[in-house]
Amino acid sequence: MNKVKLGELLQIKHGFAFKSERYVDRSKYALVTLANISATNNFQFNIHKTTFYGADFPKDFILQEDDLIMPLTEQVIGLFGNTAFVPHVNEFNFVLNQRVGKIIPIEGKADKYYLHYLLATEGVKNQLEYRASGTRQRNISPTDVYDVEVFLPDIEEQRKIGKCLYDIEKKINTNNKINDNLAA
């Protein structure tokens, strides 16, 4: 295992500052916000609490299924380090809103599935908390994230570990949905 900084493994793309006066009841674009990143390291979604956008914006902020996102503002203590994969929804596309970052792994250096679990480790979360600034609503910059140090196996090992953990997570999420439907 090698000790590296996250800046050697990933880039973070900032979200777009969508204008609130352009929010609409329904459109083909739904904003991904901090509320979509759960404390359990998953994407949480409620159509009734979704904000839709009805104006033009740069199209490079449209997210794809399985893009990895992270909070850059901590609305809930302990949220730094949590990430989520963007799900596929037929009716609309998710778009990257401000204070949420899209994690872009550097090809050949990091596996996005491995990063999903690495960022949620206690060691990484503690470093992110230490680097955050602000009193009421703490923020972290991509530069601060890049400075976090981690121990990392080679890319092939990352891929094996990331795939195994992600497959387990998908099964757990599917079982939870089944249980929720049975309870309803």
C-alpha positions, -999 to +999 in steps of 0.1 A: +000+000+000+012+035-009+005+067+011-009+093-013-030+124-013-065+124-027-054+150-052-033+124-069-064+102-073-093+124-082-107+157-093-138+174-080-161+193-103-182+220-085-219+222-091-237+250-109-254+279-092-289+274-105-311+305-101-340+299-077-363+321-097-361+295-125-372+266-103-404+250-117-429+223-106-417+198-131-391+196-159-366+172-174-339+185-150-339+177-113-313+193-090-290+171-070-286+187-036-270+180-003-303+163+008-297+136-018-266+123+001-276+102+030-257+095+063-256+059+051-235+067+021-264+063-004-284+084-028-317+093-012-346+105-033-381+118-027-399+131-058-421+153-035-390+172-022-372+174-056-364+208-071-368+210-109-351+236-131-368+251-161-342+273-179-310+269-199-277+261-182-243+246-193-250+210-203-218+197-187-236+198-154-260+170-164-251+139-144-250+104-157-261+072-139-234+060-115-216+094-113-202+097-078-211+128-059-201+142-025-211+172-002-189+203-001-211+218+026-220+200+058-257+206+066-256+176+090-226+169+112-207+139+099-218+142+063-183+150+050-168+119+034-202+104+025-208+099-012-235+086-034-240+072-068-265+090-091-294+066-100-311+063-133-346+078-135-365+076-168-386+108-164-357+133-159-320+139-156-302+149-124-280+180-126-251+190-104-261+218-081-238+241-061-222+228-029-222+193-043-192+180-061-188+153-087-158+130-081-138+122-112-113+095-106-079+099-124-078+070-149-055+042-139-049+056-104-083+052-086-115+032-089-146+052-083-163+023-064-133+020-042-132+057-036-169+056-025-159+034+005-125+050+011-139+085+015-164+072+041-137+057+064-131+073+098-096+084+089-107+103+058-138+117+075-116+130+104-092+147+080-121+163+061-137+176+093-103+191+104-100+209+071-135+223+070-142+259+077-172+279+089-192+279+120-229+276+112-226+257+079-192+242+075-176+240+040-148+222+024-130+231-008-117+207-034-082+219-025-088+208+011-101+174-001-071+170-024-048+174+007-062+144+026-037+115+029-048+079+024-032+045+021-040+029-012-036-005-028-028-008-065-056-002-091-064-039-097-069-045-060-090-013-057-112-026-086-117-060-069-125-045-035-147-018-049-167-042-071-172-066-042-184-039-018-206-023-044-223-056-053-230-061-016-244-026-012-267-030-042-281-062-027-286-045+007-304-016-010-326-040-030-335-059+001-343-026+019-367-016-009-384-050-008-388-047+030-402-011+026-427-024+000-438-053+023-442-029+052-464-006+030 
